Amino acid sequence: MLLDPTTLLLGCAALIVCAALVASFVRWPVWAIGLYIAVQLWQTRQNMHQPVPGAGLVLLPTDVLAVCLLVAALIMLTRNRGRRAPALLLALLGLTAYALIRGAGLFGLQAAGNEARIHFIQLFCVTLFVAVLSPGRNLARAFTLIWVLAACALSCLAVVGWLNVGIGSNSDRIMIDGALTGTRPVSAAEAMIIGQAATILLCGRRSVRGRALAWLLLVVVILAQHRTVWLATGVMITGWLLSRHRQTGSRAAALGVLGSLSMLYLGAVSWGTADEVTSSLAASSEDDRTLVWRMEGWHALLPQLAEVPDWLLGLPFGSGYDRVINGAFVAVSPHNYYLEVLMRLGLLGVALLLLVYATAWRAAGADSEHKLMLRLLICSQLVYMITYSLSPEQAVILGLSVACERPRGACRPPSLEESPCLTKPHSSPASPARTARI
């Protein structure tokens, strides 16, 4: 294939831009996290109206950022030799690359790449980048600010959507420009960010504005009508309440949160939309058709793992998730990240993923200030993955928890026997203080 000057010029410009991004990510990691979250959320909004095509290799902005983040992570690992490389994450990336190479040889690079790009390549690359950062208060503070700003922006989008189409039930659809569209303005992944931001504000410093904002975000989560997000947020709030059982003030604040939610719900009832809102929320909480549909799909996918190597290493990317549910042909993802990892990375991949979470849980305990927040966020992800694939922006939370792990040989504070005496001057014979005394 001949390359014309225009193509060469664009290729050189793309390399320069990528090199500049990698250099900026190494220099300013917080900027890298904020940029990726913003682009990822924008890409999610675009995919809600125009999904990623299954045929043809379309390069997404998040793909470029994920590759740049991976290169930046490898550079930081080579520069900071005292930092231990997260071996489990590197093993997951190795399994993903192996399955991708196998899939490219069998089904072509387009089919394999489209299936692996979002929930595997981007997810593990972003997790590795955040995991190699130096933990500290500034990183946690920057993460909190980014997550709360993202939640506020998504809440505003949700309010605008509800003003346009109203608050629909779990199964209602409306026709917009000749297309059947769901009435929920935010996806489950976006509602998950809102619920996590509310938990972060509750676990943070006691401030009236922070608690008030958390209450508002919890109301948005309830009205978003994603039952899995309800369950994940309920687990986080329950853990937060249990951790404050000895503090009277925090218990009163928790009762204030529940009371405020009840008052807002009663206010909605008194405004004349009670029947619509109540019936909508009741339909969302009682409708189990989607759960039964997913469980039948999970049962239909398992027979594809016929051989022992398939159970150990999974099927290559590009194999698809074709199955028959109630006589209908379905090709979408299984809506269960554990099963998705099993299908593509095998039992070895599932074991590595669970070990990564176990490492993150243990490492989160090293950060005494943010221990509760990080562990509640980990619990929310473990619940969320039961009925959804883990979205790439959640990799920031997982990587942040892994980053809290202290490397081997880290400096510990000296003991009382090893430290110099605090009451006597520690001076050498030639010091000015000793000379003055003589």
C-alpha positions as CSV (number, residue, x, y, z in Angstrom):
1,M,0.0,0.0,0.0
2,L,1.4,3.4,-1.1
3,L,1.3,6.2,1.4
4,D,0.7,9.7,0.1
5,P,2.2,12.8,1.7
6,T,-1.0,13.7,3.5
7,T,-1.2,10.3,5.2
8,L,2.4,10.5,6.3
9,L,1.8,14.0,7.6
10,L,-1.2,12.9,9.6
11,G,0.7,9.9,10.9
12,C,3.6,12.0,12.1
13,A,1.2,14.5,13.7
14,A,-0.6,11.6,15.5
15,L,2.7,10.2,16.8
16,I,3.7,13.7,18.1
17,V,0.3,14.1,19.8
18,C,0.6,10.7,21.4
19,A,4.1,11.3,22.6
20,A,3.0,14.6,24.1
21,L,0.1,12.9,25.9
22,V,2.4,10.2,27.3
23,A,4.9,12.8,28.5
24,S,2.1,14.8,30.2
25,F,0.6,11.7,31.8
26,V,4.0,10.9,33.3
27,R,4.5,14.4,34.6
28,W,0.9,15.1,35.7
29,P,-1.0,11.8,36.6
30,V,-4.0,13.6,37.9
31,W,-4.5,15.4,34.6
32,A,-4.4,12.0,32.9
33,I,-7.1,10.6,35.2
34,G,-9.3,13.6,34.7
35,L,-8.9,13.6,31.0
36,Y,-9.7,9.9,30.6
37,I,-12.8,10.1,32.8
38,A,-14.1,13.1,30.9
39,V,-13.5,11.5,27.5
40,Q,-14.9,8.1,28.7
41,L,-18.1,9.7,29.9
42,W,-18.5,11.6,26.7
43,Q,-17.9,8.4,24.7
44,T,-20.5,6.7,26.8
45,R,-23.0,9.4,26.0
46,Q,-22.2,9.0,22.3
47,N,-22.6,5.2,22.4
48,M,-26.1,5.6,23.9
49,H,-27.2,7.2,20.7
50,Q,-24.8,5.5,18.2
51,P,-23.4,2.2,19.5
52,V,-19.9,1.0,18.5
53,P,-20.3,-1.0,15.2
54,G,-19.6,-4.7,15.5
55,A,-18.0,-4.8,12.0
56,G,-15.0,-2.7,11.1
57,L,-12.3,-1.5,13.3
58,V,-13.2,2.0,14.5
59,L,-10.5,3.7,16.6
60,L,-12.1,5.4,19.6
61,P,-10.6,8.3,21.5
62,T,-10.6,6.2,24.6
63,D,-8.5,3.6,22.8
64,V,-5.8,6.1,22.1
65,L,-5.9,7.3,25.7
66,A,-5.7,3.8,27.0
67,V,-2.6,3.0,25.0
68,C,-1.0,6.2,26.1
69,L,-1.8,5.4,29.7
70,L,-0.3,1.9,29.3
71,V,3.0,3.4,27.9
72,A,3.1,6.0,30.6
73,A,2.6,3.3,33.3
74,L,5.5,1.3,31.8
75,I,7.7,4.4,31.8
76,M,6.9,5.1,35.4
77,L,7.7,1.5,36.4
78,T,11.1,1.7,34.7
79,R,11.9,5.1,36.3
80,N,10.7,4.2,39.8
81,R,12.6,1.0,40.5
82,G,11.7,1.1,44.2
83,R,8.0,0.6,43.3
84,R,6.9,-3.0,42.9
85,A,5.2,-3.8,39.7
86,P,1.6,-5.1,40.1
87,A,2.2,-8.6,38.9
88,L,-1.4,-9.6,39.0
89,L,-2.5,-6.8,36.7
90,L,0.4,-7.6,34.3
91,A,-0.7,-11.2,34.2
92,L,-4.3,-10.1,33.3
93,L,-2.9,-8.0,30.5
94,G,-0.8,-10.9,29.3
95,L,-3.9,-13.2,29.3
96,T,-5.8,-10.6,27.4
97,A,-3.1,-10.2,24.8
98,Y,-2.9,-13.9,24.4
99,A,-6.7,-14.2,23.8
100,L,-6.6,-11.2,21.5
101,I,-3.8,-12.8,19.4
102,R,-5.7,-16.0,19.2
103,G,-8.9,-14.2,18.2
104,A,-7.1,-12.1,15.6
105,G,-5.8,-15.3,14.0
106,L,-9.1,-17.0,13.9
107,F,-11.7,-14.3,13.4
108,G,-9.6,-11.3,12.3
109,L,-8.4,-8.3,14.2
110,Q,-11.6,-6.3,13.7
111,A,-13.9,-8.8,15.5
112,A,-11.4,-9.6,18.2
113,G,-10.4,-5.9,18.8
114,N,-14.0,-4.7,19.0
115,E,-14.8,-7.4,21.6
116,A,-11.8,-6.8,23.8
117,R,-11.3,-3.1,23.6
118,I,-13.6,-1.7,26.3
119,H,-14.1,-4.1,29.1
120,F,-10.6,-5.7,28.9
121,I,-7.9,-3.7,27.2
122,Q,-9.0,-0.2,28.4
123,L,-10.0,-1.5,31.8
124,F,-6.7,-3.2,32.6
125,C,-4.6,-0.4,31.1
126,V,-6.2,2.3,33.2
127,T,-6.0,0.1,36.3
128,L,-2.3,-0.5,35.7
129,F,-1.6,3.3,35.3
130,V,-3.4,4.3,38.5
131,A,-1.9,1.3,40.4
132,V,1.7,2.4,39.7
133,L,1.1,5.9,41.0
134,S,2.5,6.9,44.4
135,P,-0.3,6.9,47.0
136,G,-0.9,9.9,49.1
137,R,-3.5,12.4,50.2
138,N,-3.2,14.5,47.1
139,L,-4.1,11.5,44.8
140,A,-7.1,10.6,46.9
141,R,-8.2,14.3,47.1
142,A,-7.9,14.6,43.3
143,F,-9.9,11.4,42.8
144,T,-12.6,12.7,45.1
145,L,-12.9,16.0,43.2
146,I,-13.0,14.3,39.8
147,W,-15.7,11.8,40.9
148,V,-17.9,14.4,42.5
149,L,-17.7,16.7,39.5
150,A,-18.5,13.8,37.2
151,A,-21.5,12.9,39.4
152,C,-22.8,16.4,39.4
153,A,-22.5,16.7,35.6
154,L,-24.3,13.4,35.2
155,S,-27.0,14.4,37.6
156,C,-27.6,17.6,35.6
157,L,-28.0,15.5,32.4
158,A,-30.4,13.2,34.2
159,V,-32.5,16.2,35.3
160,V,-32.6,17.5,31.8
161,G,-33.6,14.1,30.5
162,W,-36.4,13.8,33.0
163,L,-37.7,17.3,32.1
164,N,-37.9,16.2,28.5
165,V,-39.4,12.7,28.7
166,G,-40.4,12.3,32.4
167,I,-39.5,9.6,34.8
168,G,-40.2,6.3,33.1
169,S,-40.4,2.8,34.5
170,N,-37.8,0.0,34.0
171,S,-39.5,-1.3,30.9
172,D,-41.1,1.7,29.3
173,R,-39.8,3.0,25.9
174,I,-40.6,6.0,23.9
175,M,-40.3,6.8,20.2
176,I,-37.9,9.7,19.4
177,D,-37.2,10.6,15.8
178,G,-38.6,7.2,14.7
179,A,-36.3,5.2,17.0
180,L,-37.4,3.3,20.1
181,T,-35.4,4.8,23.0
182,G,-35.3,4.1,26.7
183,T,-36.7,6.6,29.1
184,R,-33.8,6.5,31.6
185,P,-31.5,9.4,30.8
186,V,-28.4,7.9,32.5
187,S,-27.0,4.4,32.1
188,A,-26.3,2.0,34.9
189,A,-22.5,2.8,34.7
190,E,-23.3,6.6,35.0
191,A,-25.7,6.0,37.9
192,M,-23.1,3.9,39.6
193,I,-20.7,6.9,39.5
194,I,-23.4,9.1,41.1
195,G,-24.0,6.6,43.9
196,Q,-20.2,6.2,44.5
197,A,-19.8,10.0,44.7
198,A,-22.5,10.2,47.3
199,T,-20.7,7.5,49.4
200,I,-17.4,9.4,49.0
201,L,-19.0,12.6,50.3
202,L,-20.5,10.7,53.3
203,C,-17.2,9.1,54.1
204,G,-15.3,12.4,53.9
205,R,-15.1,15.3,56.2
206,R,-18.2,16.4,58.1
207,S,-19.6,19.4,56.2
208,V,-23.1,20.5,55.7
209,R,-22.7,21.2,52.0
210,G,-21.1,17.8,51.4
211,R,-23.8,15.9,53.2
212,A,-26.5,18.0,51.4
213,L,-25.0,17.2,48.1
214,A,-24.8,13.5,49.0
215,W,-28.5,13.5,49.8
216,L,-29.3,15.0,46.4
217,L,-27.1,12.5,44.6
218,L,-28.8,9.6,46.4
219,V,-32.2,10.9,45.2
220,V,-30.9,10.9,41.6
221,V,-29.7,7.3,42.1
222,I,-33.2,6.3,43.2
223,L,-34.9,8.0,40.4
224,A,-32.5,6.6,37.8
225,Q,-34.2,3.2,38.4
226,H,-31.3,0.8,37.9
227,R,-31.9,-2.0,40.4
228,T,-28.3,-3.2,40.4
229,V,-27.1,0.3,41.2
230,W,-29.7,0.5,44.0
231,L,-28.3,-2.7,45.5
232,A,-24.6,-1.5,45.2
233,T,-25.4,1.9,46.7
234,G,-27.4,0.2,49.5
235,V,-24.4,-2.0,50.3
236,M,-22.2,1.1,50.5
237,I,-24.6,3.1,52.6
238,T,-25.1,0.1,54.9
239,G,-21.4,-0.3,55.4
240,W,-21.1,3.4,56.1
241,L,-23.8,3.2,58.7
242,L,-22.3,0.1,60.4
243,S,-18.9,1.8,60.6
244,R,-20.5,4.8,62.5
245,H,-22.5,2.7,65.0
246,R,-20.5,4.2,68.0
247,Q,-20.7,7.8,66.9
248,T,-23.9,9.5,67.9
249,G,-23.4,12.5,65.6
250,S,-22.9,10.2,62.6
251,R,-25.9,8.2,63.6
252,A,-28.0,11.3,63.7
253,A,-26.6,12.3,60.3
254,A,-27.6,8.9,58.9
255,L,-31.1,9.4,60.2
256,G,-31.1,12.8,58.6
257,V,-30.2,11.3,55.3
258,L,-33.0,8.8,55.5
259,G,-35.4,11.4,56.7
260,S,-34.5,13.8,53.9
261,L,-35.0,11.1,51.3
262,S,-38.4,10.3,52.8
263,M,-39.4,14.0,52.8
264,L,-38.4,14.4,49.2
265,Y,-40.4,11.3,48.3
266,L,-43.5,12.7,50.2
267,G,-43.0,16.0,48.5
268,A,-43.1,14.3,45.1
269,V,-46.3,12.6,46.3
270,S,-47.9,15.9,47.3
271,W,-47.0,17.6,44.0
272,G,-49.5,15.5,42.0
273,T,-47.0,13.1,40.3
274,A,-47.2,10.6,43.0
275,D,-49.1,8.0,41.0
276,E,-46.6,8.1,38.1
277,V,-43.5,8.2,40.3
278,T,-44.7,5.5,42.7
279,S,-45.9,3.2,40.0
280,S,-42.7,3.7,38.1
281,L,-40.5,2.9,41.0
282,A,-42.6,-0.1,42.0
283,A,-42.4,-1.4,38.5
284,S,-38.7,-1.1,38.5
285,S,-38.2,-2.8,41.8
286,E,-40.7,-5.7,41.2
287,D,-40.0,-6.4,37.5
288,D,-37.7,-9.5,37.4
289,R,-38.0,-10.2,33.7
290,T,-34.5,-8.8,32.9
291,L,-32.9,-10.8,35.7
292,V,-34.6,-14.1,34.5
293,W,-33.6,-13.3,30.9
294,R,-30.0,-12.8,32.0
295,M,-29.8,-16.0,34.0
296,E,-31.2,-18.0,31.1
297,G,-28.5,-16.4,28.9
298,W,-25.8,-17.3,31.4
299,H,-26.9,-20.9,31.4
300,A,-26.9,-21.0,27.6
301,L,-23.4,-19.6,27.3
302,L,-21.6,-22.2,29.6
303,P,-21.9,-25.1,27.1
304,Q,-19.6,-23.2,24.8
305,L,-16.7,-24.1,27.1
306,A,-16.5,-27.7,25.9
307,E,-12.8,-28.6,26.4
308,V,-10.5,-28.4,29.4
309,P,-8.3,-25.7,27.8
310,D,-11.4,-23.6,27.2
311,W,-12.2,-23.7,30.9
312,L,-8.6,-22.9,31.9
313,L,-7.8,-20.1,29.3
314,G,-11.2,-19.3,27.8
315,L,-12.3,-18.8,24.2
316,P,-10.4,-16.3,22.0
317,F,-11.8,-12.8,21.5
318,G,-14.2,-12.6,18.5
319,S,-15.9,-15.9,19.4
320,G,-19.0,-13.8,20.3
321,Y,-21.8,-14.5,22.8
322,D,-24.4,-16.0,20.5
323,R,-27.1,-17.9,22.3
324,V,-30.8,-18.6,22.1
325,I,-33.1,-17.3,24.9
326,N,-36.8,-18.2,24.8
327,G,-36.5,-19.0,21.1
328,A,-34.9,-15.7,20.2
329,F,-31.3,-15.4,19.0
330,V,-29.2,-13.0,21.2
331,A,-25.6,-11.8,20.5
332,V,-25.1,-9.2,23.2
333,S,-22.7,-9.5,26.1
334,P,-23.7,-11.8,29.0
335,H,-24.3,-8.9,31.4
336,N,-22.1,-10.6,34.0
337,Y,-18.5,-9.6,34.2
338,Y,-17.5,-12.7,36.1
339,L,-18.9,-14.9,33.3
340,E,-17.5,-12.6,30.7
341,V,-14.0,-13.0,32.1
342,L,-14.6,-16.8,32.4
343,M,-15.6,-17.0,28.7
344,R,-12.5,-15.0,27.5
345,L,-9.8,-15.6,30.1
346,G,-10.9,-18.8,31.7
347,L,-10.8,-19.9,35.3
348,L,-7.2,-18.5,35.4
349,G,-8.5,-15.1,34.5
350,V,-11.3,-15.2,37.1
351,A,-8.8,-16.3,39.8
352,L,-6.4,-13.4,38.9
353,L,-9.3,-10.9,38.9
354,L,-10.4,-12.0,42.3
355,L,-6.8,-11.9,43.6
356,V,-6.6,-8.3,42.3
357,Y,-9.6,-7.4,44.3
358,A,-8.2,-9.2,47.4
359,T,-5.0,-7.3,47.0
360,A,-6.9,-4.0,46.6
361,W,-8.9,-4.8,49.7
362,R,-5.8,-5.5,51.7
363,A,-4.0,-2.5,50.3
364,A,-6.9,-0.2,51.1
365,G,-6.3,-1.0,54.8
366,A,-2.9,0.7,54.6
367,D,-4.6,4.1,54.1
368,S,-6.1,4.8,57.5
369,E,-7.8,8.0,56.3
370,H,-9.5,6.6,53.2
371,K,-9.8,2.9,54.3
372,L,-13.6,2.9,54.7
373,M,-14.2,4.8,51.4
374,L,-12.0,2.5,49.3
375,R,-13.4,-0.7,50.7
376,L,-17.0,0.4,50.2
377,L,-16.2,1.3,46.6
378,I,-14.6,-2.1,46.1
379,C,-17.8,-3.7,47.5
380,S,-19.9,-1.7,45.1
381,Q,-17.9,-3.0,42.1
382,L,-18.2,-6.6,43.2
383,V,-22.0,-6.2,43.4
384,Y,-22.2,-4.3,40.1
385,M,-20.3,-7.0,38.2
386,I,-23.1,-9.6,38.9
387,T,-25.4,-8.1,36.3
388,Y,-23.2,-5.7,34.3
389,S,-19.8,-5.6,32.7
390,L,-17.3,-3.4,34.6
391,S,-17.0,0.0,32.9
392,P,-13.5,1.4,32.2
393,E,-14.0,4.4,34.4
394,Q,-14.3,2.0,37.4
395,A,-10.7,1.0,36.8
396,V,-9.6,4.3,38.5
397,I,-11.1,3.0,41.8
398,L,-9.5,-0.4,41.5
399,G,-6.2,1.1,40.6
400,L,-6.3,3.6,43.4
401,S,-6.9,0.8,45.9
402,V,-4.0,-1.2,44.6
403,A,-1.8,1.8,44.7
404,C,-2.2,2.0,48.5
405,E,-0.1,-1.1,48.9
406,R,3.3,-0.3,50.4
407,P,6.2,-1.8,48.5
408,R,8.6,-4.2,50.1
409,G,11.4,-2.6,52.0
410,A,9.4,0.6,52.6
411,C,10.8,2.8,55.4
412,R,9.1,2.3,58.7
413,P,9.3,4.8,61.6
414,P,12.1,4.1,64.0
415,S,11.3,2.4,67.3
416,L,11.9,4.0,70.6
417,E,15.2,2.1,71.1
418,E,16.4,3.0,67.6
419,S,15.6,6.7,67.7
420,P,17.9,9.2,69.3
421,C,17.0,10.5,72.8
422,L,14.5,13.4,72.5
423,T,15.5,15.0,75.8
424,K,19.3,15.4,75.3
425,P,21.1,17.1,72.4
426,H,22.6,14.5,70.1
427,S,25.9,16.1,69.1
428,S,29.3,15.0,67.9
429,P,32.6,16.0,69.7
430,A,33.3,18.6,67.0
431,S,29.8,20.1,67.0
432,P,29.3,23.8,67.9
433,A,27.1,22.9,70.9
434,R,29.8,20.7,72.5
435,T,32.5,23.3,71.8
436,A,30.4,26.0,73.5
437,R,29.9,23.8,76.6
438,I,33.6,23.0,76.8
